[in-house]
Every structure is written in C-alpha cells, then in structure tokens.
Amino acid sequence: MTDAYIMLNCELGAEEKIIEALKEIEQVTDVFETIGTHDMMVKLQAENFEKIREIVSWNIQKLPKVRSTSTLIKKDN
C-alpha cells in the first residue's frame, strides 16, 4: 500500500461539501480542516503511485470548488 497526503485549497464556504464528497472516495482514510496555508488535508491509501495519481487527478481535483491541491507521497523504507 502507498500512503499519500493531499493538501487542498477550496473556495470560501465550500469546506463542508468537499469534506462530505472526499469521505465517499474509498481510498480516503482521513480528512480534516486545517489552519494555515491550506484549507484541509486528506490522507489516501492506495495500491501504488499510479492509483494515487489517478484519484487525485480524476476524483479530488475535479470536485466543484476545489482550487488547488498539493500531494506528498510517503516514501517506503
């Protein structure tokens, strides 16, 4: 399994609806609002890097009112 953390920025007031939509994605294991540079953080677990990329590109970035994402992939030791 590959773990990834996605920092997400969205339009003001859209946080609740985006969190609800993110929780419906099977690979999302946690999602929470943050204070600082990003509006929220999402933890994903998928079988490999390609699946992470697919979920971010086709499921998360295409959600209405999502302005930007930044992805960190956990390095396996």
C-alpha positions as CSV (number, residue, x, y, z in Angstrom):
1,M,0.0,0.0,0.0
2,T,1.1,3.6,-0.7
3,D,0.1,6.4,1.6
4,A,-0.3,10.0,0.4
5,Y,-1.3,13.3,1.9
6,I,-3.1,15.9,-0.1
7,M,-3.2,19.5,1.0
8,L,-6.2,21.1,-0.6
9,N,-7.4,24.7,-1.1
10,C,-11.0,25.4,-1.9
11,E,-13.4,28.3,-2.3
12,L,-14.6,30.0,0.9
13,G,-17.6,28.2,2.4
14,A,-17.2,25.0,0.4
15,E,-15.3,23.1,3.0
16,E,-18.3,21.0,4.4
17,K,-19.5,19.8,1.0
18,I,-16.0,19.0,-0.1
19,I,-15.3,17.0,3.0
20,E,-18.5,15.0,2.5
21,A,-17.5,14.3,-1.1
22,L,-14.0,13.3,-0.1
23,K,-15.3,10.8,2.5
24,E,-17.2,9.0,-0.2
25,I,-13.9,8.1,-2.0
26,E,-13.0,4.6,-1.0
27,Q,-9.2,5.3,-0.6
28,V,-9.6,8.3,1.6
29,T,-8.8,7.2,5.2
30,D,-8.9,10.6,6.8
31,V,-9.9,14.2,6.0
32,F,-9.8,17.3,8.2
33,E,-9.8,21.1,8.0
34,T,-6.5,22.9,8.8
35,I,-5.5,26.4,9.7
36,G,-2.6,27.9,7.7
37,T,-1.6,27.7,4.0
38,H,-4.1,25.0,3.1
39,D,-7.8,24.6,3.9
40,M,-7.7,20.9,4.5
41,M,-5.6,17.7,4.5
42,V,-6.6,14.3,3.0
43,K,-4.9,11.0,3.7
44,L,-5.2,8.4,0.9
45,Q,-4.1,4.8,0.9
46,A,-3.9,3.0,-2.5
47,E,-2.1,0.1,-4.0
48,N,0.5,2.2,-5.8
49,F,1.7,5.6,-7.0
50,E,-0.3,5.4,-10.2
51,K,-3.6,4.8,-8.3
52,I,-2.8,7.8,-6.1
53,R,-2.2,10.0,-9.1
54,E,-5.5,8.8,-10.7
55,I,-7.5,9.5,-7.6
56,V,-6.0,13.0,-7.1
57,S,-6.4,13.9,-10.8
58,W,-9.8,12.4,-11.6
59,N,-11.6,12.4,-8.2
60,I,-10.2,15.2,-6.0
61,Q,-9.1,17.9,-8.4
62,K,-12.4,17.7,-10.3
63,L,-14.6,18.3,-7.3
64,P,-16.5,21.5,-7.6
65,K,-14.9,24.5,-5.8
66,V,-11.5,22.8,-5.3
67,R,-9.0,25.5,-6.3
68,S,-5.7,23.6,-5.8
69,T,-4.0,20.5,-4.4
70,S,-0.5,19.6,-3.4
71,T,0.4,16.0,-2.9
72,L,3.0,14.3,-0.7
73,I,3.6,10.6,-1.1
74,K,5.1,8.7,1.8
75,K,8.4,7.2,0.9
76,D,8.7,3.5,1.6
77,N,11.8,2.4,3.5
